[in-house]
Amino acid sequence: MRAIAVLLLVAALAGCSGDVPAIGAAAGAAGAPLQGGATPDAPAFDPFGDQAPATRGRREVIEHPTLADIMAPGELPEMALGRPDSPVTIVQYASLSCPYCRRFQIESFPELRAAYIDTGKVRYVLRAEFPIGKQSGLATIALRCAPADKYFLLYDKLMREQASWVSQEVRPDPIFRIAAQVGMTRAQFDSCRENRAMIGKLNAIKERGRQLGVIGTPNFFIDGKLVKTVLGMAEIREMVDPILRGRVALDATSKAR
């Protein structure tokens, strides 16, 4: 019974995860452990099933990615909020089935948006292309098929209604019912499910995240620094406010000259 309980616990934790890559070496060696509030990715798991098995386990990870590495253009347009010239950039990697990501979205994101994003202090980039599990992968496909101006609305709905669609089996109908709330038709939804070109691009975005050192969800890059845990507003303020003060001081010095 104890062994069965442990297996069930491991299966539950795998719902919020990605590969654990080695830093600066081929994956397979031990990766850096996650901090509390995030779940490690299931090893060698590809949610879309189109990565050749021969390529698994040989991923090179950038040891110290620069901001340019992190912000390099991906296979699909970046989904972002806030001014492009904001002094601080926050990039979040998320899985739609991750309960920690849901917690951040409900408890912290509204305040982050009001206090930092809408005031021009932070540029927020959401990369929800780090799905764990086939059902999560299907939800990611639906999210990317929504109109760009509905992306963040649909993301929020999928997070808030997570319990209604997350499952071990692939069940399109509950995901479609949420996507329909932002105007997606069944024909559009079904067409997206068969769009192999887009699925390949989604896979490439996830793989790039792994190369940058993302090993679970949520993971954040705050002004280029990787944080492997769920964040509350207290932690965000501790990290962002000193950067903002430093930028203000630098601007004042530059103007004085």
Contacts in CASP RR format, 6 or more apart in sequence:
PFRMAT RR
TARGET T0000
AUTHOR 0000-0000-0000
METHOD contacts of the structure
MODEL  1
MRAIAVLLLVAALAGCSGDVPAIGAAAGAAGAPLQGGATPDAPAFDPFGD
QAPATRGRREVIEHPTLADIMAPGELPEMALGRPDSPVTIVQYASLSCPY
CRRFQIESFPELRAAYIDTGKVRYVLRAEFPIGKQSGLATIALRCAPADK
YFLLYDKLMREQASWVSQEVRPDPIFRIAAQVGMTRAQFDSCRENRAMIG
KLNAIKERGRQLGVIGTPNFFIDGKLVKTVLGMAEIREMVDPILRGRVAL
DATSKAR
13 39 0 8 1.000
13 40 0 8 1.000
14 39 0 8 1.000
14 42 0 8 1.000
14 45 0 8 1.000
14 132 0 8 1.000
15 39 0 8 1.000
15 42 0 8 1.000
15 95 0 8 1.000
15 97 0 8 1.000
15 98 0 8 1.000
15 132 0 8 1.000
15 133 0 8 1.000
15 136 0 8 1.000
16 38 0 8 1.000
16 39 0 8 1.000
16 95 0 8 1.000
16 97 0 8 1.000
16 98 0 8 1.000
16 99 0 8 1.000
16 100 0 8 1.000
16 101 0 8 1.000
16 132 0 8 1.000
16 216 0 8 1.000
16 217 0 8 1.000
17 39 0 8 1.000
17 40 0 8 1.000
17 41 0 8 1.000
17 42 0 8 1.000
17 45 0 8 1.000
17 95 0 8 1.000
17 132 0 8 1.000
17 216 0 8 1.000
17 217 0 8 1.000
18 40 0 8 1.000
18 41 0 8 1.000
18 42 0 8 1.000
18 45 0 8 1.000
18 95 0 8 1.000
18 130 0 8 1.000
18 132 0 8 1.000
18 210 0 8 1.000
18 214 0 8 1.000
18 215 0 8 1.000
18 216 0 8 1.000
18 217 0 8 1.000
19 27 0 8 1.000
19 41 0 8 1.000
19 42 0 8 1.000
19 43 0 8 1.000
19 44 0 8 1.000
19 45 0 8 1.000
19 59 0 8 1.000
19 210 0 8 1.000
19 215 0 8 1.000
20 27 0 8 1.000
20 30 0 8 1.000
20 31 0 8 1.000
20 40 0 8 1.000
20 41 0 8 1.000
20 43 0 8 1.000
20 215 0 8 1.000
21 27 0 8 1.000
21 28 0 8 1.000
21 31 0 8 1.000
21 59 0 8 1.000
21 61 0 8 1.000
21 210 0 8 1.000
21 211 0 8 1.000
21 213 0 8 1.000
21 215 0 8 1.000
22 28 0 8 1.000
22 29 0 8 1.000
22 30 0 8 1.000
22 31 0 8 1.000
22 61 0 8 1.000
23 31 0 8 1.000
23 32 0 8 1.000
23 61 0 8 1.000
23 63 0 8 1.000
23 213 0 8 1.000
24 60 0 8 1.000
24 61 0 8 1.000
24 62 0 8 1.000
24 63 0 8 1.000
25 60 0 8 1.000
25 61 0 8 1.000
26 57 0 8 1.000
26 58 0 8 1.000
26 59 0 8 1.000
26 60 0 8 1.000
27 57 0 8 1.000
27 58 0 8 1.000
27 59 0 8 1.000
27 61 0 8 1.000
28 57 0 8 1.000
31 215 0 8 1.000
32 215 0 8 1.000
32 228 0 8 1.000
33 40 0 8 1.000
34 40 0 8 1.000
34 215 0 8 1.000
34 216 0 8 1.000
34 228 0 8 1.000
34 229 0 8 1.000
35 227 0 8 1.000
35 228 0 8 1.000
35 229 0 8 1.000
36 229 0 8 1.000
36 230 0 8 1.000
37 100 0 8 1.000
37 229 0 8 1.000
37 230 0 8 1.000
38 100 0 8 1.000
38 216 0 8 1.000
38 217 0 8 1.000
38 218 0 8 1.000
38 219 0 8 1.000
38 228 0 8 1.000
38 229 0 8 1.000
38 230 0 8 1.000
39 98 0 8 1.000
39 100 0 8 1.000
39 216 0 8 1.000
39 217 0 8 1.000
40 215 0 8 1.000
40 216 0 8 1.000
41 132 0 8 1.000
41 210 0 8 1.000
41 215 0 8 1.000
41 216 0 8 1.000
41 217 0 8 1.000
42 132 0 8 1.000
44 56 0 8 1.000
44 57 0 8 1.000
45 132 0 8 1.000
45 133 0 8 1.000
46 56 0 8 1.000
46 203 0 8 1.000
47 131 0 8 1.000
47 132 0 8 1.000
47 133 0 8 1.000
47 134 0 8 1.000
47 136 0 8 1.000
47 137 0 8 1.000
47 140 0 8 1.000
47 206 0 8 1.000
48 137 0 8 1.000
48 199 0 8 1.000
48 200 0 8 1.000
48 202 0 8 1.000
48 203 0 8 1.000
50 196 0 8 1.000
50 199 0 8 1.000
50 200 0 8 1.000
50 203 0 8 1.000
51 203 0 8 1.000
51 207 0 8 1.000
59 207 0 8 1.000
59 210 0 8 1.000
59 211 0 8 1.000
60 211 0 8 1.000
61 210 0 8 1.000
61 211 0 8 1.000
61 212 0 8 1.000
61 213 0 8 1.000
62 69 0 8 1.000
62 211 0 8 1.000
62 212 0 8 1.000
62 213 0 8 1.000
65 212 0 8 1.000
65 213 0 8 1.000
65 224 0 8 1.000
65 226 0 8 1.000
66 224 0 8 1.000
67 89 0 8 1.000
67 223 0 8 1.000
67 224 0 8 1.000
69 212 0 8 1.000
70 91 0 8 1.000
70 212 0 8 1.000
70 221 0 8 1.000
70 224 0 8 1.000
71 89 0 8 1.000
71 91 0 8 1.000
71 125 0 8 1.000
72 208 0 8 1.000
74 204 0 8 1.000
74 205 0 8 1.000
74 208 0 8 1.000
75 200 0 8 1.000
75 201 0 8 1.000
75 202 0 8 1.000
75 204 0 8 1.000
75 205 0 8 1.000
76 129 0 8 1.000
76 144 0 8 1.000
76 198 0 8 1.000
76 201 0 8 1.000
76 202 0 8 1.000
76 205 0 8 1.000
77 148 0 8 1.000
78 125 0 8 1.000
79 125 0 8 1.000
79 126 0 8 1.000
79 127 0 8 1.000
79 128 0 8 1.000
79 148 0 8 1.000
79 151 0 8 1.000
79 152 0 8 1.000
80 123 0 8 1.000
80 124 0 8 1.000
80 125 0 8 1.000
80 126 0 8 1.000
81 113 0 8 1.000
81 117 0 8 1.000
81 123 0 8 1.000
81 124 0 8 1.000
81 126 0 8 1.000
81 152 0 8 1.000
82 117 0 8 1.000
82 118 0 8 1.000
82 120 0 8 1.000
82 122 0 8 1.000
82 123 0 8 1.000
82 124 0 8 1.000
83 120 0 8 1.000
83 123 0 8 1.000
84 123 0 8 1.000
85 123 0 8 1.000
86 117 0 8 1.000
86 120 0 8 1.000
86 121 0 8 1.000
86 122 0 8 1.000
86 123 0 8 1.000
87 121 0 8 1.000
87 122 0 8 1.000
87 243 0 8 1.000
87 244 0 8 1.000
87 247 0 8 1.000
88 116 0 8 1.000
88 121 0 8 1.000
88 122 0 8 1.000
88 123 0 8 1.000
88 222 0 8 1.000
88 223 0 8 1.000
88 240 0 8 1.000
88 243 0 8 1.000
88 244 0 8 1.000
88 247 0 8 1.000
89 122 0 8 1.000
89 123 0 8 1.000
89 124 0 8 1.000
89 125 0 8 1.000
89 221 0 8 1.000
89 223 0 8 1.000
89 224 0 8 1.000
90 112 0 8 1.000
90 122 0 8 1.000
90 123 0 8 1.000
90 124 0 8 1.000
90 125 0 8 1.000
90 220 0 8 1.000
90 221 0 8 1.000
90 222 0 8 1.000
90 223 0 8 1.000
90 236 0 8 1.000
90 240 0 8 1.000
91 125 0 8 1.000
91 127 0 8 1.000
91 220 0 8 1.000
91 221 0 8 1.000
91 224 0 8 1.000
92 104 0 8 1.000
92 124 0 8 1.000
92 125 0 8 1.000
92 126 0 8 1.000
92 127 0 8 1.000
92 218 0 8 1.000
92 219 0 8 1.000
92 220 0 8 1.000
93 127 0 8 1.000
93 130 0 8 1.000
93 209 0 8 1.000
93 214 0 8 1.000
93 216 0 8 1.000
93 217 0 8 1.000
93 218 0 8 1.000
93 219 0 8 1.000
93 220 0 8 1.000
94 101 0 8 1.000
94 126 0 8 1.000
94 127 0 8 1.000
94 128 0 8 1.000
94 130 0 8 1.000
94 217 0 8 1.000
94 218 0 8 1.000
95 101 0 8 1.000
95 128 0 8 1.000
95 130 0 8 1.000
95 131 0 8 1.000
95 132 0 8 1.000
95 136 0 8 1.000
95 216 0 8 1.000
95 217 0 8 1.000
96 128 0 8 1.000
96 131 0 8 1.000
96 136 0 8 1.000
96 137 0 8 1.000
96 139 0 8 1.000
96 140 0 8 1.000
96 143 0 8 1.000
96 155 0 8 1.000
96 158 0 8 1.000
96 159 0 8 1.000
96 162 0 8 1.000
97 131 0 8 1.000
97 132 0 8 1.000
97 133 0 8 1.000
97 135 0 8 1.000
97 136 0 8 1.000
97 139 0 8 1.000
97 162 0 8 1.000
97 166 0 8 1.000
98 132 0 8 1.000
98 217 0 8 1.000
98 218 0 8 1.000
99 162 0 8 1.000
100 217 0 8 1.000
100 218 0 8 1.000
100 230 0 8 1.000
101 159 0 8 1.000
101 217 0 8 1.000
101 218 0 8 1.000
101 230 0 8 1.000
102 159 0 8 1.000
102 160 0 8 1.000
102 162 0 8 1.000
103 230 0 8 1.000
104 218 0 8 1.000
104 230 0 8 1.000
104 231 0 8 1.000
104 232 0 8 1.000
105 155 0 8 1.000
105 156 0 8 1.000
105 159 0 8 1.000
105 160 0 8 1.000
106 159 0 8 1.000
106 160 0 8 1.000
107 232 0 8 1.000
108 231 0 8 1.000
108 232 0 8 1.000
108 233 0 8 1.000
108 236 0 8 1.000
111 233 0 8 1.000
112 122 0 8 1.000
112 124 0 8 1.000
112 233 0 8 1.000
112 236 0 8 1.000
113 124 0 8 1.000
115 121 0 8 1.000
115 233 0 8 1.000
116 122 0 8 1.000
116 124 0 8 1.000
116 236 0 8 1.000
116 240 0 8 1.000
117 123 0 8 1.000
117 124 0 8 1.000
121 240 0 8 1.000
121 244 0 8 1.000
122 240 0 8 1.000
126 151 0 8 1.000
126 152 0 8 1.000
126 155 0 8 1.000
127 205 0 8 1.000
127 209 0 8 1.000
128 140 0 8 1.000
128 143 0 8 1.000
128 155 0 8 1.000
129 140 0 8 1.000
129 144 0 8 1.000
129 202 0 8 1.000
129 205 0 8 1.000
129 206 0 8 1.000
130 206 0 8 1.000
130 209 0 8 1.000
130 214 0 8 1.000
130 216 0 8 1.000
130 217 0 8 1.000
130 219 0 8 1.000
131 137 0 8 1.000
131 139 0 8 1.000
131 140 0 8 1.000
131 206 0 8 1.000
132 217 0 8 1.000
134 170 0 8 1.000
135 165 0 8 1.000
135 166 0 8 1.000
135 167 0 8 1.000
135 168 0 8 1.000
135 169 0 8 1.000
135 170 0 8 1.000
135 171 0 8 1.000
135 175 0 8 1.000
136 166 0 8 1.000
137 202 0 8 1.000
138 170 0 8 1.000
138 172 0 8 1.000
138 175 0 8 1.000
138 193 0 8 1.000
139 158 0 8 1.000
139 165 0 8 1.000
139 175 0 8 1.000
140 202 0 8 1.000
141 192 0 8 1.000
141 193 0 8 1.000
141 195 0 8 1.000
141 198 0 8 1.000
141 199 0 8 1.000
141 202 0 8 1.000
142 154 0 8 1.000
142 175 0 8 1.000
142 176 0 8 1.000
142 179 0 8 1.000
142 184 0 8 1.000
142 189 0 8 1.000
142 192 0 8 1.000
143 151 0 8 1.000
143 154 0 8 1.000
143 155 0 8 1.000
143 158 0 8 1.000
144 151 0 8 1.000
144 192 0 8 1.000
144 198 0 8 1.000
144 202 0 8 1.000
145 179 0 8 1.000
145 184 0 8 1.000
145 188 0 8 1.000
145 189 0 8 1.000
145 191 0 8 1.000
145 192 0 8 1.000
145 195 0 8 1.000
145 198 0 8 1.000
146 154 0 8 1.000
146 179 0 8 1.000
146 182 0 8 1.000
146 184 0 8 1.000
147 182 0 8 1.000
150 182 0 8 1.000
150 183 0 8 1.000
153 182 0 8 1.000
154 178 0 8 1.000
154 179 0 8 1.000
154 181 0 8 1.000
154 182 0 8 1.000
157 178 0 8 1.000
157 181 0 8 1.000
157 182 0 8 1.000
158 165 0 8 1.000
158 175 0 8 1.000
158 178 0 8 1.000
161 178 0 8 1.000
164 174 0 8 1.000
164 177 0 8 1.000
164 178 0 8 1.000
165 171 0 8 1.000
165 174 0 8 1.000
165 175 0 8 1.000
165 177 0 8 1.000
165 178 0 8 1.000
172 189 0 8 1.000
172 190 0 8 1.000
172 193 0 8 1.000
175 189 0 8 1.000
176 184 0 8 1.000
176 186 0 8 1.000
176 189 0 8 1.000
179 189 0 8 1.000
180 186 0 8 1.000
180 189 0 8 1.000
192 198 0 8 1.000
212 221 0 8 1.000
212 226 0 8 1.000
213 219 0 8 1.000
213 226 0 8 1.000
214 226 0 8 1.000
215 228 0 8 1.000
216 228 0 8 1.000
218 229 0 8 1.000
218 230 0 8 1.000
218 231 0 8 1.000
219 226 0 8 1.000
219 227 0 8 1.000
219 228 0 8 1.000
220 226 0 8 1.000
220 227 0 8 1.000
220 231 0 8 1.000
221 227 0 8 1.000
222 236 0 8 1.000
222 239 0 8 1.000
222 240 0 8 1.000
223 239 0 8 1.000
223 240 0 8 1.000
223 243 0 8 1.000
225 239 0 8 1.000
227 239 0 8 1.000
END
